[in-house]
Amino acid sequence: MEIEKVRQLNSTKRRTMQNEMQLIFNAVSENEAFARIAVSAFVMPLNPTLEELADIKTAVSEAVTNAIIHGYDGEEKKELDASEDKVFLKCTILGDVLHVEVTDEGKGIENIKRAMEPLFTTKPEMDRSGMGFAFMEAFMDDLEVISEPGMGTSVFMKKKLGTSSWILDED
Amino acid sequence: METEFKVIDNYLMIKMPEEIDHHNSVYISKTADAFILKEGVGNVVFDFEDTTFMDSSGIGIIIGRYKKIAYFGGKVFAVNADSRIKKTLMLCGLHKVIEIME
């Protein structure tokens, strides 16, 4: 009975929750770990499962890595003037849905459809696998990419949390 | 946890770090290539025992080494991968070209 009560309380809390955070950080590879850990700390109030947390971390890591190495051509410039290049990360919790928005002001994507194809990469020499967008699609519930050459790129992702507890509830 | 490289007979053992992302993937790839070239090893073993996080950069490392080694008939192995890493490897169909072992 006690467990049932706690679960009910948790689910009402989850439905009404609203929270938002924004981060702006330099486009350097050290910050990839920072970004995914910050997002996973932010979703903690939603009691995500380890699986959900790993999904979110992977997707955020992919999006931020894309911004750094493709948006800003990170590797070629290295640390020359990377401080000018910023990655914008915005997370919103609406009810039990996490919204993640990763934006860069880099070179943009010419052909979004092609960029999103699994195994397509513009940087094979750098050992990129071309699986970035495919991973984001696989690990999150919804993915949207807005980009124009020279105008930067925005990636919007959504993930509904706590879907595994529905299966528990039905038992 | 640092990445460790060890050559045993014809195998290059790579003990992967706790988290594999773009930040450390460049170092792993370059060092692995240097070992493959210098020691002339035929096969590569990736040990994921300590690894708790891997994104597509890890896939890039494996595919890149596979391409180099498969050309000379070598094999790539992944050992001690947890369910999460296995899922990531399967998602790319890597289980068809490398051997995933316990």
HADDOCK unambig.tbl for C-alpha pairs under 7 A between the chains (distance, minus, plus):
assign (segid A and resid 29 and name CA) (segid B and resid 22 and name CA) 6.76 0.50 0.50
assign (segid A and resid 29 and name CA) (segid B and resid 23 and name CA) 4.90 0.50 0.50
assign (segid A and resid 30 and name CA) (segid B and resid 23 and name CA) 6.10 0.50 0.50
assign (segid A and resid 58 and name CA) (segid B and resid 55 and name CA) 5.55 0.50 0.50
assign (segid A and resid 62 and name CA) (segid B and resid 55 and name CA) 6.82 0.50 0.50
assign (segid A and resid 65 and name CA) (segid B and resid 22 and name CA) 6.73 0.50 0.50
assign (segid A and resid 127 and name CA) (segid B and resid 60 and name CA) 4.93 0.50 0.50
assign (segid A and resid 127 and name CA) (segid B and resid 61 and name CA) 6.25 0.50 0.50
assign (segid A and resid 127 and name CA) (segid B and resid 64 and name CA) 5.81 0.50 0.50
assign (segid A and resid 128 and name CA) (segid B and resid 57 and name CA) 6.33 0.50 0.50
assign (segid A and resid 128 and name CA) (segid B and resid 60 and name CA) 4.99 0.50 0.50
assign (segid A and resid 129 and name CA) (segid B and resid 56 and name CA) 6.40 0.50 0.50
assign (segid A and resid 129 and name CA) (segid B and resid 57 and name CA) 6.82 0.50 0.50
assign (segid A and resid 129 and name CA) (segid B and resid 59 and name CA) 6.14 0.50 0.50
assign (segid A and resid 129 and name CA) (segid B and resid 60 and name CA) 4.43 0.50 0.50
assign (segid A and resid 131 and name CA) (segid B and resid 56 and name CA) 5.92 0.50 0.50
assign (segid A and resid 132 and name CA) (segid B and resid 56 and name CA) 6.13 0.50 0.50
